[in-house]
Amino acid sequence: MSDPELRRRLYRVMVLARACDDRVAALKAQGEIAGSAFLGRGQEAFSGAAGLCLRPGDVFAPAIRDQAARLAFGETPLDVMRVVLGRRTGWMRGRDGNIHRGDWSRGILPFISHLGAMAAPVAGVLLARRLGGRLGDTVGAIAIGEGGMNTGALHEALVVIGVERLPVVLLVADNCYAYSTPRERSYACRDLAERAAGYGFAAQRCDGTDADDCLRACQAAFAAARRGSGPQMVVADLLRLAGHGTHDDASYVPAELRSRYGDCLPLFERTLIREGVLSAEEAERTRAQCRAEVEAALQQARSEPAADAATDEWRVYSESDLLNLRWRR
């Protein structure tokens, strides 16, 4: 069992991520967000546990449902709101929609696609650091879903990662559906952890609805990668509790399947209260504080200027920025 303080930190990250997602969903419904909005409801335990295992100097390629990991690794609700509202002050300066955000200075790679495209950039960063003698105990984390596990881009990158024995942790959220395609139509093996050996990865499995089990598996995988034991894979069994995006009502998910998976957030809260790690009053206070933090971030972002394509500098990063990345140290 992880230490109580770490469990409380994970709980707060999960609550804050849910509060962010709930507010983003409301903003999308009100017409304040352009494009689609993707929510991580039901995946906060796995995502947050992984984010808490990241350290300054690591490299992280999140997927579309990894708000919890982003927050654990240093993103703030204000960062979120600036980007989703297209503010000039945001990481992407009002471009690239509401999920293609990243901050090179913090080691969060700007998002290309959740369908396997981010594994190769992470491998490239780690190889560059190794060649430059700057790798140290850096870990590169890549988040993916079971659908993305079937893409050619991911396969090619995992081959390189395995051959080079790079310190990578592949975080696989097997959330039952790749958009509307059920997992039994996505892969024929018993579970995706069976693929690990073929790439030269070690594998961990966890119950994605159990935050403590997610912490256990992620801590073991990150520790192994840091000590030079080669690439690691962590596969979490869970169900996303929303559609693929806010445009999708997930009516294709049968009631029987929904009944088999719980919501990781209230499950963890009840466990912490039952074990005396958290009181009911502390839990309510945390929820209220997180909602207030997200609302304050929204109001701040609303007060800031929107992007102006006619006058703004379109480059998010200058050449000097790219040559002097703080996260490369």
C-alpha positions as CSV (number, residue, x, y, z in Angstrom):
1,M,0.0,0.0,0.0
2,S,1.3,3.4,-0.9
3,D,1.9,6.1,1.8
4,P,-1.1,8.1,2.9
5,E,0.2,11.4,1.7
6,L,0.7,10.1,-1.9
7,R,-2.8,8.6,-1.8
8,R,-4.2,11.9,-0.8
9,R,-2.3,13.6,-3.6
10,L,-3.7,11.2,-6.1
11,Y,-7.2,11.8,-4.8
12,R,-6.9,15.5,-5.2
13,V,-5.4,15.2,-8.7
14,M,-8.4,12.9,-9.6
15,V,-10.9,15.4,-8.2
16,L,-9.3,18.3,-10.0
17,A,-9.2,16.5,-13.3
18,R,-12.9,15.6,-13.0
19,A,-13.7,19.2,-12.2
20,C,-11.7,20.4,-15.2
21,D,-13.5,17.9,-17.5
22,D,-16.9,18.8,-16.1
23,R,-16.3,22.5,-16.8
24,V,-15.0,21.8,-20.2
25,A,-18.1,19.7,-21.0
26,A,-20.3,22.6,-19.9
27,L,-18.3,25.1,-22.0
28,K,-18.7,22.9,-25.0
29,A,-22.4,22.6,-24.5
30,Q,-22.6,26.4,-24.2
31,G,-20.8,26.9,-27.5
32,E,-17.7,28.4,-26.0
33,I,-15.3,25.8,-27.3
34,A,-14.5,25.2,-30.9
35,G,-14.0,21.6,-32.2
36,S,-14.5,18.5,-30.1
37,A,-14.0,18.0,-26.4
38,F,-12.7,14.8,-25.0
39,L,-13.2,13.7,-21.3
40,G,-11.2,11.4,-19.1
41,R,-14.1,10.4,-16.8
42,G,-13.4,7.0,-15.4
43,Q,-9.7,7.1,-16.3
44,E,-8.5,9.5,-13.6
45,A,-7.0,6.8,-11.3
46,F,-4.7,5.3,-13.9
47,S,-3.8,8.6,-15.5
48,G,-3.2,10.4,-12.2
49,A,-1.1,7.5,-10.8
50,A,1.1,7.7,-13.8
51,G,1.5,11.4,-13.6
52,L,2.6,11.2,-9.9
53,C,5.4,8.9,-11.0
54,L,6.8,11.5,-13.4
55,R,9.7,13.7,-12.2
56,P,11.1,17.0,-13.5
57,G,13.2,16.3,-16.5
58,D,11.0,13.4,-17.7
59,V,9.2,13.4,-21.0
60,F,5.5,12.8,-21.2
61,A,3.3,12.2,-24.3
62,P,-0.3,12.2,-22.9
63,A,-3.4,10.9,-24.8
64,I,-6.7,12.7,-25.0
65,R,-8.0,11.4,-21.6
66,D,-5.0,12.2,-19.5
67,Q,-6.0,15.4,-17.8
68,A,-5.2,13.8,-14.4
69,A,-1.6,13.0,-15.5
70,R,-1.1,16.4,-17.0
71,L,-2.2,18.1,-13.7
72,A,0.1,15.7,-11.7
73,F,3.0,16.6,-13.9
74,G,2.6,20.4,-13.5
75,E,-0.2,21.6,-15.8
76,T,-2.7,23.9,-14.1
77,P,-6.4,24.5,-14.6
78,L,-5.4,28.0,-16.0
79,D,-3.3,26.3,-18.6
80,V,-6.3,24.2,-19.6
81,M,-8.7,27.1,-19.8
82,R,-6.4,29.3,-21.8
83,V,-6.0,26.6,-24.4
84,V,-9.6,25.4,-24.6
85,L,-10.8,29.0,-25.0
86,G,-8.2,29.8,-27.6
87,R,-6.4,32.5,-25.6
88,R,-3.2,34.2,-26.9
89,T,-1.8,33.6,-23.4
90,G,-2.1,29.8,-23.7
91,W,0.7,27.3,-24.5
92,M,-0.4,27.0,-28.1
93,R,-1.3,30.8,-28.4
94,G,-4.8,30.1,-29.6
95,R,-4.0,27.4,-32.2
96,D,-4.2,23.7,-32.5
97,G,-7.6,23.2,-30.8
98,N,-8.2,22.2,-27.2
99,I,-6.3,18.9,-26.9
100,H,-3.1,19.4,-29.0
101,R,-1.4,21.3,-26.2
102,G,2.0,20.8,-24.8
103,D,4.8,22.6,-23.0
104,W,8.3,21.7,-24.0
105,S,9.7,23.5,-21.0
106,R,7.9,21.1,-18.7
107,G,8.5,18.0,-20.7
108,I,4.9,17.6,-21.9
109,L,5.2,17.0,-25.7
110,P,2.7,18.9,-27.9
111,F,0.1,16.4,-29.0
112,I,0.1,15.1,-32.6
113,S,-2.3,12.3,-32.4
114,H,-3.4,9.7,-29.8
115,L,-3.2,7.0,-32.4
116,G,0.4,6.0,-31.9
117,A,2.1,9.0,-33.3
118,M,3.7,10.2,-30.0
119,A,5.8,7.1,-29.3
120,A,8.5,8.0,-31.9
121,P,9.0,11.6,-30.7
122,V,9.5,10.3,-27.1
123,A,12.0,7.7,-28.4
124,G,13.8,10.4,-30.3
125,V,14.1,12.7,-27.3
126,L,15.5,9.8,-25.2
127,L,17.9,8.8,-27.9
128,A,19.1,12.3,-28.3
129,R,19.8,12.6,-24.6
130,R,21.6,9.3,-24.5
131,L,23.8,10.3,-27.4
132,G,24.5,13.7,-25.7
133,G,25.3,12.0,-22.4
134,R,22.3,13.7,-20.7
135,L,20.0,10.7,-20.2
136,G,20.6,10.1,-16.5
137,D,17.5,8.5,-14.9
138,T,15.1,10.2,-17.3
139,V,11.9,8.3,-18.2
140,G,9.7,8.8,-21.2
141,A,6.0,8.0,-20.6
142,I,3.7,7.4,-23.5
143,A,-0.1,7.2,-23.0
144,I,-2.2,5.1,-25.5
145,G,-5.5,3.3,-25.7
146,E,-6.2,-0.2,-26.9
147,G,-7.3,1.1,-30.3
148,G,-4.0,3.1,-30.8
149,M,-2.1,-0.1,-29.9
150,N,-3.0,-1.4,-33.3
151,T,-1.4,1.3,-35.4
152,G,1.7,0.9,-37.5
153,A,3.3,4.1,-36.2
154,L,3.2,2.7,-32.6
155,H,4.5,-0.7,-33.7
156,E,7.5,0.8,-35.5
157,A,8.4,3.0,-32.5
158,L,8.0,0.1,-30.0
159,V,10.4,-2.0,-32.0
160,V,13.0,0.8,-31.8
161,I,12.4,1.4,-28.1
162,G,12.7,-2.3,-27.3
163,V,15.9,-2.8,-29.4
164,E,17.5,0.3,-27.8
165,R,16.2,-0.6,-24.4
166,L,15.1,2.9,-23.8
167,P,13.7,3.9,-20.4
168,V,10.1,4.1,-21.6
169,V,6.8,3.4,-19.8
170,L,4.0,2.7,-22.2
171,L,0.7,3.4,-20.4
172,V,-2.1,1.5,-22.0
173,A,-5.7,2.5,-21.0
174,D,-7.7,-0.5,-22.2
175,N,-11.0,1.3,-21.8
176,C,-13.1,-1.3,-23.7
177,Y,-13.8,0.8,-26.8
178,A,-11.7,2.4,-29.6
179,Y,-14.4,5.0,-30.3
180,S,-17.3,2.5,-30.9
181,T,-15.2,-0.6,-31.7
182,P,-15.3,-3.1,-28.8
183,R,-12.0,-4.6,-27.6
184,E,-12.9,-8.1,-28.9
185,R,-12.8,-6.6,-32.4
186,S,-9.5,-4.7,-31.6
187,Y,-7.2,-7.6,-30.6
188,A,-7.3,-11.4,-30.4
189,C,-4.9,-12.0,-27.5
190,R,-6.1,-12.5,-23.9
191,D,-5.0,-9.0,-22.9
192,L,-2.6,-6.4,-24.3
193,A,0.1,-7.1,-21.7
194,E,0.8,-10.3,-23.7
195,R,2.2,-8.2,-26.5
196,A,4.9,-6.7,-24.2
197,A,7.4,-9.6,-24.5
198,G,7.4,-9.4,-28.3
199,Y,8.7,-5.9,-28.1
200,G,11.2,-6.6,-25.3
201,F,9.1,-4.8,-22.7
202,A,8.3,-6.0,-19.2
203,A,4.6,-5.8,-18.3
204,Q,2.4,-4.8,-15.4
205,R,-1.4,-5.2,-15.2
206,C,-3.7,-3.2,-13.0
207,D,-7.4,-2.6,-12.3
208,G,-8.0,0.8,-13.7
209,T,-10.9,1.4,-11.3
210,D,-8.7,0.8,-8.3
211,A,-6.4,3.8,-7.6
212,D,-4.2,1.9,-5.2
213,D,-3.6,-0.9,-7.8
214,C,-2.8,1.8,-10.4
215,L,-0.3,3.4,-8.1
216,R,1.3,0.0,-7.4
217,A,1.7,-0.9,-11.1
218,C,2.9,2.5,-12.2
219,Q,5.4,2.8,-9.3
220,A,6.9,-0.6,-10.2
221,A,7.1,0.2,-13.9
222,F,8.7,3.7,-13.5
223,A,11.2,2.4,-10.9
224,A,12.2,-0.4,-13.2
225,A,12.7,2.0,-16.2
226,R,14.7,4.4,-14.0
227,R,17.1,1.7,-12.8
228,G,17.9,0.6,-16.3
229,S,15.7,-2.5,-16.6
230,G,14.5,-1.5,-20.1
231,P,11.1,-0.5,-21.4
232,Q,8.0,-1.2,-19.4
233,M,4.3,-1.6,-20.3
234,V,1.4,-1.0,-17.9
235,V,-2.1,-2.1,-19.0
236,A,-5.1,-0.9,-17.1
237,D,-8.5,-2.6,-17.4
238,L,-11.2,0.1,-17.2
239,L,-14.2,1.6,-19.0
240,R,-14.4,5.2,-20.1
241,L,-17.5,6.7,-18.5
242,A,-18.3,9.1,-21.4
243,G,-18.5,8.9,-25.1
244,H,-15.4,9.1,-27.3
245,G,-16.0,12.9,-27.2
246,T,-18.9,15.1,-26.1
247,H,-20.4,14.6,-29.5
248,D,-20.8,10.9,-28.8
249,D,-23.5,9.5,-26.4
250,A,-21.9,6.1,-26.1
251,S,-25.3,4.4,-26.7
252,Y,-23.4,1.4,-28.1
253,V,-22.1,0.4,-24.7
254,P,-24.4,-2.3,-23.3
255,A,-25.8,-1.9,-19.8
256,E,-24.3,-5.2,-18.7
257,L,-20.8,-3.9,-19.4
258,R,-21.4,-0.6,-17.6
259,S,-22.5,-2.6,-14.6
260,R,-19.2,-4.4,-14.4
261,Y,-17.0,-1.3,-14.0
262,G,-17.2,1.2,-11.2
263,D,-16.2,4.9,-11.2
264,C,-12.7,5.1,-9.9
265,L,-13.2,8.5,-8.2
266,P,-16.0,7.7,-5.7
267,L,-14.5,4.2,-5.3
268,F,-11.2,5.7,-4.1
269,E,-12.9,8.3,-2.0
270,R,-14.9,5.6,-0.1
271,T,-11.7,3.5,0.4
272,L,-9.8,6.4,1.8
273,I,-12.6,7.4,4.2
274,R,-13.1,3.8,5.3
275,E,-9.4,3.4,6.0
276,G,-9.1,6.7,7.8
277,V,-6.8,8.3,5.3
278,L,-9.4,11.0,4.5
279,S,-12.5,12.2,6.3
280,A,-15.8,12.9,4.7
281,E,-15.4,16.5,5.5
282,E,-11.9,16.7,3.9
283,A,-13.3,15.0,0.8
284,E,-16.1,17.6,0.5
285,R,-13.7,20.4,1.1
286,T,-11.3,19.0,-1.6
287,R,-14.2,18.9,-4.1
288,A,-15.2,22.4,-3.3
289,Q,-11.7,23.7,-3.5
290,C,-11.1,22.0,-6.9
291,R,-14.3,23.4,-8.3
292,A,-13.4,26.9,-7.1
293,E,-9.9,26.6,-8.6
294,V,-11.2,25.6,-12.0
295,E,-13.8,28.4,-11.9
296,A,-11.2,31.0,-11.0
297,A,-9.0,29.7,-13.8
298,L,-11.9,30.0,-16.2
299,Q,-12.7,33.6,-15.2
300,Q,-9.0,34.5,-15.5
301,A,-8.8,33.0,-19.0
302,R,-12.0,34.7,-20.1
303,S,-10.4,38.1,-19.2
304,E,-7.4,37.5,-21.4
305,P,-7.1,38.3,-25.1
306,A,-8.2,35.8,-27.7
307,A,-5.8,34.9,-30.5
308,D,-5.7,37.2,-33.5
309,A,-4.5,35.5,-36.7
310,A,-3.9,38.8,-38.4
311,T,-1.4,40.2,-35.9
312,D,-0.1,37.4,-33.7
313,E,3.2,35.6,-34.0
314,W,2.2,32.2,-35.4
315,R,5.3,30.3,-34.2
316,V,4.6,28.8,-30.8
317,Y,8.3,28.3,-30.3
318,S,11.2,30.3,-31.8
319,E,14.4,28.7,-33.0
320,S,16.2,29.8,-29.8
321,D,13.4,28.2,-27.7
322,L,14.0,24.9,-29.4
323,L,17.8,25.1,-29.1
324,N,17.6,26.0,-25.4
325,L,14.8,23.8,-24.1
326,R,14.9,23.8,-20.3
327,W,13.6,20.2,-20.1
328,R,16.7,19.0,-22.0
329,R,19.0,19.5,-19.0
